[in-house]
Amino acid sequence: YKTQESKSLQKSIAEISSDRETSQSELDAVDQYLSKLKDRCVAKPEAYEERKKRREREIAGLKQAMQILKGEAAMLQRSRAGRQSGHAHRSLRGGDDA
């Protein structure tokens, strides 16, 4: 009776060990996949120096855009002023535009 019980226990041990090995390899695969996902998905804090450089580049770009817009605004004002003075000049001459 004990040999039969021993054989049965050994068989159970072998099955459980095999199940454990399978479960462990599945767990290892899932852990590896999770690690790859974390690398891709989890936001890593940006270093201070990198943030500072990025911000400085952004500010420089905004300053450049502001200079461009100021230049365009000045050109528009000069253009409008030229058109308005030309119109006033024609009406002073007696309406030659008819």
TIVO-2410 file (N, C-alpha, C; in nm, 3 decimals):
# residues 98
REC num residu      c1      c2      c3 atome chaine
REC   1      Y   0.083  -0.119   0.000     N      A
REC   1      Y   0.000   0.000   0.000    CA      A
REC   1      Y   0.087   0.125   0.000     C      A
REC   2      K   0.195   0.128   0.075     N      A
REC   2      K   0.282   0.245   0.082    CA      A
REC   2      K   0.354   0.270  -0.049     C      A
REC   3      T   0.391   0.165  -0.123     N      A
REC   3      T   0.456   0.184  -0.252    CA      A
REC   3      T   0.359   0.248  -0.350     C      A
REC   4      Q   0.236   0.204  -0.344     N      A
REC   4      Q   0.136   0.262  -0.433    CA      A
REC   4      Q   0.115   0.410  -0.397     C      A
REC   5      E   0.107   0.439  -0.272     N      A
REC   5      E   0.089   0.577  -0.226    CA      A
REC   5      E   0.212   0.661  -0.262     C      A
REC   6      S   0.327   0.602  -0.248     N      A
REC   6      S   0.452   0.671  -0.282    CA      A
REC   6      S   0.456   0.703  -0.431     C      A
REC   7      K   0.418   0.606  -0.515     N      A
REC   7      K   0.416   0.629  -0.660    CA      A
REC   7      K   0.316   0.739  -0.694     C      A
REC   8      S   0.200   0.736  -0.631     N      A
REC   8      S   0.097   0.835  -0.656    CA      A
REC   8      S   0.146   0.975  -0.614     C      A
REC   9      L   0.213   0.982  -0.501     N      A
REC   9      L   0.266   1.110  -0.454    CA      A
REC   9      L   0.377   1.162  -0.547     C      A
REC  10      Q   0.460   1.070  -0.594     N      A
REC  10      Q   0.568   1.111  -0.686    CA      A
REC  10      Q   0.510   1.163  -0.817     C      A
REC  11      K   0.404   1.096  -0.864     N      A
REC  11      K   0.338   1.141  -0.986    CA      A
REC  11      K   0.278   1.280  -0.965     C      A
REC  12      S   0.214   1.302  -0.851     N      A
REC  12      S   0.156   1.433  -0.819    CA      A
REC  12      S   0.265   1.539  -0.810     C      A
REC  13      I   0.376   1.503  -0.747     N      A
REC  13      I   0.488   1.597  -0.735    CA      A
REC  13      I   0.540   1.635  -0.874     C      A
REC  14      A   0.554   1.538  -0.962     N      A
REC  14      A   0.603   1.564  -1.098    CA      A
REC  14      A   0.506   1.656  -1.172     C      A
REC  15      E   0.375   1.631  -1.160     N      A
REC  15      E   0.277   1.714  -1.228    CA      A
REC  15      E   0.278   1.857  -1.172     C      A
REC  16      I   0.284   1.866  -1.041     N      A
REC  16      I   0.284   1.998  -0.978    CA      A
REC  16      I   0.411   2.074  -1.014     C      A
REC  17      S   0.523   2.004  -1.017     N      A
REC  17      S   0.650   2.069  -1.055    CA      A
REC  17      S   0.644   2.118  -1.199     C      A
REC  18      S   0.587   2.037  -1.285     N      A
REC  18      S   0.573   2.076  -1.425    CA      A
REC  18      S   0.481   2.198  -1.438     C      A
REC  19      D   0.371   2.196  -1.364     N      A
REC  19      D   0.278   2.310  -1.365    CA      A
REC  19      D   0.347   2.436  -1.314     C      A
REC  20      R   0.428   2.417  -1.210     N      A
REC  20      R   0.499   2.531  -1.152    CA      A
REC  20      R   0.599   2.588  -1.253     C      A
REC  21      E   0.670   2.503  -1.322     N      A
REC  21      E   0.766   2.549  -1.422    CA      A
REC  21      E   0.695   2.622  -1.536     C      A
REC  22      T   0.582   2.569  -1.580     N      A
REC  22      T   0.505   2.634  -1.686    CA      A
REC  22      T   0.455   2.771  -1.639     C      A
REC  23      S   0.402   2.774  -1.517     N      A
REC  23      S   0.353   2.900  -1.462    CA      A
REC  23      S   0.466   3.001  -1.447     C      A
REC  24      Q   0.581   2.953  -1.404     N      A
REC  24      Q   0.696   3.043  -1.386    CA      A
REC  24      Q   0.742   3.100  -1.520     C      A
REC  25      S   0.746   3.017  -1.623     N      A
REC  25      S   0.788   3.067  -1.754    CA      A
REC  25      S   0.685   3.166  -1.810     C      A
REC  26      E   0.557   3.141  -1.787     N      A
REC  26      E   0.454   3.236  -1.829    CA      A
REC  26      E   0.468   3.368  -1.753     C      A
REC  27      L   0.493   3.359  -1.623     N      A
REC  27      L   0.511   3.478  -1.542    CA      A
REC  27      L   0.634   3.557  -1.589     C      A
REC  28      D   0.742   3.487  -1.621     N      A
REC  28      D   0.862   3.555  -1.670    CA      A
REC  28      D   0.833   3.629  -1.801     C      A
REC  29      A   0.756   3.565  -1.890     N      A
REC  29      A   0.721   3.628  -2.017    CA      A
REC  29      A   0.635   3.752  -1.994     C      A
REC  30      V   0.539   3.742  -1.903     N      A
REC  30      V   0.452   3.856  -1.872    CA      A
REC  30      V   0.534   3.969  -1.809     C      A
REC  31      D   0.625   3.936  -1.718     N      A
REC  31      D   0.711   4.037  -1.655    CA      A
REC  31      D   0.797   4.108  -1.759     C      A
REC  32      Q   0.850   4.032  -1.853     N      A
REC  32      Q   0.933   4.090  -1.958    CA      A
REC  32      Q   0.849   4.185  -2.045     C      A
REC  33      Y   0.729   4.142  -2.081     N      A
REC  33      Y   0.638   4.225  -2.161    CA      A
REC  33      Y   0.602   4.353  -2.085     C      A
REC  34      L   0.572   4.339  -1.956     N      A
REC  34      L   0.538   4.454  -1.874    CA      A
REC  34      L   0.655   4.553  -1.867     C      A
REC  35      S   0.773   4.501  -1.856     N      A
REC  35      S   0.891   4.587  -1.852    CA      A
REC  35      S   0.905   4.667  -1.982     C      A
REC  36      K   0.882   4.601  -2.095     N      A
REC  36      K   0.889   4.671  -2.224    CA      A
REC  36      K   0.780   4.777  -2.234     C      A
REC  37      L   0.659   4.746  -2.184     N      A
REC  37      L   0.550   4.843  -2.187    CA      A
REC  37      L   0.583   4.965  -2.102     C      A
REC  38      K   0.639   4.942  -1.986     N      A
REC  38      K   0.675   5.053  -1.898    CA      A
REC  38      K   0.776   5.144  -1.966     C      A
REC  39      D   0.874   5.084  -2.035     N      A
REC  39      D   0.974   5.165  -2.104    CA      A
REC  39      D   0.910   5.254  -2.210     C      A
REC  40      R   0.806   5.203  -2.277     N      A
REC  40      R   0.743   5.279  -2.384    CA      A
REC  40      R   0.635   5.374  -2.334     C      A
REC  41      C   0.564   5.336  -2.229     N      A
REC  41      C   0.443   5.410  -2.193    CA      A
REC  41      C   0.458   5.502  -2.072     C      A
REC  42      V   0.543   5.467  -1.980     N      A
REC  42      V   0.551   5.546  -1.859    CA      A
REC  42      V   0.638   5.668  -1.885     C      A
REC  43      A   0.581   5.784  -1.857     N      A
REC  43      A   0.654   5.909  -1.879    CA      A
REC  43      A   0.768   5.919  -1.779     C      A
REC  44      K   0.885   5.945  -1.834     N      A
REC  44      K   1.001   5.961  -1.748    CA      A
REC  44      K   1.021   6.110  -1.725     C      A
REC  45      P   1.054   6.148  -1.604     N      A
REC  45      P   1.074   6.291  -1.579    CA      A
REC  45      P   1.193   6.342  -1.660     C      A
REC  46      E   1.173   6.458  -1.719     N      A
REC  46      E   1.277   6.519  -1.801    CA      A
REC  46      E   1.377   6.588  -1.709     C      A
REC  47      A   1.503   6.576  -1.740     N      A
REC  47      A   1.606   6.638  -1.659    CA      A
REC  47      A   1.590   6.790  -1.663     C      A
REC  48      Y   1.627   6.856  -1.555     N      A
REC  48      Y   1.613   7.001  -1.545    CA      A
REC  48      Y   1.684   7.072  -1.659     C      A
REC  49      E   1.808   7.032  -1.686     N      A
REC  49      E   1.886   7.098  -1.792    CA      A
REC  49      E   1.816   7.086  -1.927     C      A
REC  50      E   1.757   6.970  -1.954     N      A
REC  50      E   1.687   6.950  -2.081    CA      A
REC  50      E   1.563   7.040  -2.089     C      A
REC  51      R   1.488   7.048  -1.979     N      A
REC  51      R   1.370   7.136  -1.976    CA      A
REC  51      R   1.412   7.281  -1.996     C      A
REC  52      K   1.521   7.320  -1.931     N      A
REC  52      K   1.570   7.457  -1.940    CA      A
REC  52      K   1.609   7.490  -2.084     C      A
REC  53      K   1.682   7.400  -2.151     N      A
REC  53      K   1.724   7.424  -2.290    CA      A
REC  53      K   1.602   7.434  -2.381     C      A
REC  54      R   1.506   7.343  -2.360     N      A
REC  54      R   1.386   7.345  -2.443    CA      A
REC  54      R   1.310   7.476  -2.424     C      A
REC  55      R   1.297   7.519  -2.302     N      A
REC  55      R   1.226   7.644  -2.272    CA      A
REC  55      R   1.298   7.763  -2.335     C      A
REC  56      E   1.432   7.766  -2.328     N      A
REC  56      E   1.509   7.876  -2.386    CA      A
REC  56      E   1.490   7.880  -2.538     C      A
REC  57      R   1.488   7.763  -2.602     N      A
REC  57      R   1.465   7.760  -2.747    CA      A
REC  57      R   1.325   7.811  -2.779     C      A
REC  58      E   1.229   7.774  -2.697     N      A
REC  58      E   1.091   7.819  -2.720    CA      A
REC  58      E   1.081   7.970  -2.705     C      A
REC  59      I   1.144   8.026  -2.603     N      A
REC  59      I   1.142   8.171  -2.581    CA      A
REC  59      I   1.210   8.244  -2.695     C      A
REC  60      A   1.324   8.190  -2.741     N      A
REC  60      A   1.394   8.253  -2.854    CA      A
REC  60      A   1.305   8.252  -2.979     C      A
REC  61      G   1.236   8.143  -3.003     N      A
REC  61      G   1.146   8.136  -3.117    CA      A
REC  61      G   1.031   8.235  -3.106     C      A
REC  62      L   0.978   8.250  -2.986     N      A
REC  62      L   0.869   8.346  -2.966    CA      A
REC  62      L   0.918   8.490  -2.984     C      A
REC  63      K   1.040   8.519  -2.938     N      A
REC  63      K   1.095   8.653  -2.958    CA      A
REC  63      K   1.114   8.682  -3.106     C      A
REC  64      Q   1.163   8.583  -3.179     N      A
REC  64      Q   1.183   8.600  -3.322    CA      A
REC  64      Q   1.048   8.624  -3.392     C      A
REC  65      A   0.946   8.548  -3.353     N      A
REC  65      A   0.814   8.566  -3.411    CA      A
REC  65      A   0.760   8.705  -3.381     C      A
REC  66      M   0.785   8.754  -3.259     N      A
REC  66      M   0.737   8.886  -3.221    CA      A
REC  66      M   0.806   8.994  -3.306     C      A
REC  67      Q   0.935   8.980  -3.331     N      A
REC  67      Q   1.006   9.077  -3.415    CA      A
REC  67      Q   0.950   9.078  -3.558     C      A
REC  68      I   0.923   8.959  -3.609     N      A
REC  68      I   0.866   8.949  -3.744    CA      A
REC  68      I   0.731   9.018  -3.749     C      A
REC  69      L   0.648   8.991  -3.648     N      A
REC  69      L   0.514   9.052  -3.647    CA      A
REC  69      L   0.522   9.203  -3.631     C      A
REC  70      K   0.615   9.252  -3.550     N      A
REC  70      K   0.632   9.397  -3.535    CA      A
REC  70      K   0.672   9.459  -3.668     C      A
REC  71      G   0.763   9.393  -3.740     N      A
REC  71      G   0.806   9.443  -3.871    CA      A
REC  71      G   0.691   9.446  -3.969     C      A
REC  72      E   0.610   9.343  -3.970     N      A
REC  72      E   0.495   9.339  -4.061    CA      A
REC  72      E   0.393   9.447  -4.025     C      A
REC  73      A   0.374   9.468  -3.895     N      A
REC  73      A   0.278   9.571  -3.852    CA      A
REC  73      A   0.327   9.708  -3.894     C      A
REC  74      A   0.458   9.732  -3.882     N      A
REC  74      A   0.512   9.862  -3.923    CA      A
REC  74      A   0.495   9.882  -4.073     C      A
REC  75      M   0.518   9.777  -4.152     N      A
REC  75      M   0.502   9.788  -4.297    CA      A
REC  75      M   0.356   9.816  -4.332     C      A
REC  76      L   0.263   9.752  -4.262     N      A
REC  76      L   0.121   9.777  -4.289    CA      A
REC  76      L   0.083   9.921  -4.257     C      A
REC  77      Q   0.136   9.972  -4.146     N      A
REC  77      Q   0.104  10.110  -4.108    CA      A
REC  77      Q   0.159  10.209  -4.211     C      A
REC  78      R   0.281  10.183  -4.260     N      A
REC  78      R   0.339  10.271  -4.361    CA      A
REC  78      R   0.258  10.264  -4.490     C      A
REC  79      S   0.215  10.143  -4.524     N      A
REC  79      S   0.137  10.124  -4.646    CA      A
REC  79      S   0.004  10.198  -4.636     C      A
REC  80      R  -0.063  10.186  -4.524     N      A
REC  80      R  -0.191  10.254  -4.503    CA      A
REC  80      R  -0.171  10.405  -4.504     C      A
REC  81      A  -0.067  10.450  -4.437     N      A
REC  81      A  -0.041  10.594  -4.431    CA      A
REC  81      A  -0.015  10.648  -4.571     C      A
REC  82      G   0.057  10.573  -4.654     N      A
REC  82      G   0.086  10.616  -4.791    CA      A
REC  82      G  -0.040  10.624  -4.874     C      A
REC  83      R  -0.129  10.528  -4.859     N      A
REC  83      R  -0.254  10.528  -4.934    CA      A
REC  83      R  -0.344  10.642  -4.890     C      A
REC  84      Q  -0.349  10.665  -4.760     N      A
REC  84      Q  -0.436  10.772  -4.709    CA      A
REC  84      Q  -0.385  10.909  -4.751     C      A
REC  85      S  -0.255  10.932  -4.748     N      A
REC  85      S  -0.203  11.063  -4.787    CA      A
REC  85      S  -0.219  11.083  -4.937     C      A
REC  86      G  -0.209  10.979  -5.017     N      A
REC  86      G  -0.230  10.990  -5.161    CA      A
REC  86      G  -0.374  11.026  -5.193     C      A
REC  87      H  -0.467  10.968  -5.119     N      A
REC  87      H  -0.609  10.998  -5.139    CA      A
REC  87      H  -0.639  11.143  -5.100     C      A
REC  88      A  -0.580  11.186  -4.988     N      A
REC  88      A  -0.602  11.324  -4.944    CA      A
REC  88      A  -0.541  11.421  -5.044     C      A
REC  89      H  -0.429  11.386  -5.100     N      A
REC  89      H  -0.362  11.472  -5.196    CA      A
REC  89      H  -0.448  11.489  -5.323     C      A
REC  90      R  -0.509  11.381  -5.371     N      A
REC  90      R  -0.593  11.387  -5.491    CA      A
REC  90      R  -0.717  11.473  -5.466     C      A
REC  91      S  -0.779  11.461  -5.346     N      A
REC  91      S  -0.898  11.541  -5.324    CA      A
REC  91      S  -0.864  11.687  -5.308     C      A
REC  92      L  -0.745  11.719  -5.264     N      A
REC  92      L  -0.707  11.858  -5.254    CA      A
REC  92      L  -0.685  11.919  -5.392     C      A
REC  93      R  -0.646  11.836  -5.490     N      A
REC  93      R  -0.621  11.888  -5.624    CA      A
REC  93      R  -0.752  11.911  -5.700     C      A
REC  94      G  -0.861  11.868  -5.647     N      A
REC  94      G  -0.987  11.897  -5.715    CA      A
REC  94      G  -1.053  11.774  -5.771     C      A
REC  95      G  -1.026  11.658  -5.720     N      A
REC  95      G  -1.096  11.537  -5.761    CA      A
REC  95      G  -1.060  11.489  -5.899     C      A
REC  96      D  -0.934  11.470  -5.928     N      A
REC  96      D  -0.890  11.422  -6.058    CA      A
REC  96      D  -0.922  11.274  -6.081     C      A
REC  97      D  -0.976  11.206  -5.984     N      A
REC  97      D  -0.995  11.063  -6.000    CA      A
REC  97      D  -1.121  11.029  -6.077     C      A
REC  98      A  -1.199  11.120  -6.124     N      A
REC  98      A  -1.320  11.090  -6.198    CA      A
REC  98      A  -1.297  11.064  -6.340     C      A
***
